Amino acid sequence: MFDIINSIFSGIFNALFFPFKNLNPLWGMLAISLLASIVILLILKATSDQAGIKRAKNLMKGHFLAFRLYRDDIGLMLDTFKNMLFSNLLYLRKSFKPILFFILPVVVIIIQLGARYEYRPFRIGEPIIVTLQADDLAEKVDLSQVELQLPEGLTADMLPVRIKQLREINWRLLAEKPGVYEIVFKFGENSVKKRIEVEQPLVAVSPAVEQPSFKALINPAERSLPTSSFAAAISILYPRRDFDVFGFNLHWLVAFFVVSLILALALKRVFDVEF
């Protein structure tokens, strides 16, 4: 079920990002932030009490002005402060309902952005650390019998390191050329696969795959491992992506919220929305 949900949303966002895949990652971020701003504004307009929000904002502005005008009268200041507090609570109450409606699409957008902006594909020559965690619930897995099959273009840089106490095996690989590689882990007649991205444009990468669970929803770039797999998880240590915004190195999540807020403020008159 989780893989089906991921497949649907990943397909949509792959199409949205397609025009920007060979451009600076900032352009894809701007496009998705614009989309998020429009979606939020439309939800706000459809689900919120616009007249009530406007009235609450006007009350807050009036109390703030009164606070400045009567700053020499302690009694009036305290009374104005109380009224300002009630106006803020009224505003928050009016704004709470639409939050329940747009929080789900925002979470979906953040998950899909995270798959593309939290990590970047490997560069040629960078070490690729791969870890397989054996499943404790499966038949007893002899780590010495687990093999890794590599496609052309990937080579093992060292012998695998097996840690019996942790029931895991580690490999270090190197990529000789760009590509999307599929590596295969075999244990007897059973096998599982994992994808590795090397020198690709703006694509969704998967730092880890596990057997199906709720956590699969935050890792939409690749399908879960089979429930009958001898592996509980396979992880790859992808490098973090540097995200430059007009000369500032920001975390992608900060950039998304800041840009989306600016665009929403710029477009709220176009959509005639109060928030």
Buried (B, 14 or more C-beta within 10 A) or exposed (E): EBBEEBEEBBEEBBEBBEEBBEEEBBBBBBBBBBBBBBBBBEBBBEBBBBEBBEBBBEBBEBBEEBBEEBEEEEEBBEBBEEBBEEBBEBBEEBBEEBBEBBEEBBEBBBBBBBBBBBBBBBEEEBEBBBBBBBBEEBEEBEBEEBEBEBEEBBEBEEEBEBEEEEBBBBBBBBBEEBBEBEBEBBBEEBBBBBBBBBBBEBBBBBBBBBBBEEEBBEBBBBBBBEEEBBBBBBBBBBEEBEBEBEEEEBEBBEBBBEBBBEBBEEBBEEBEBBB
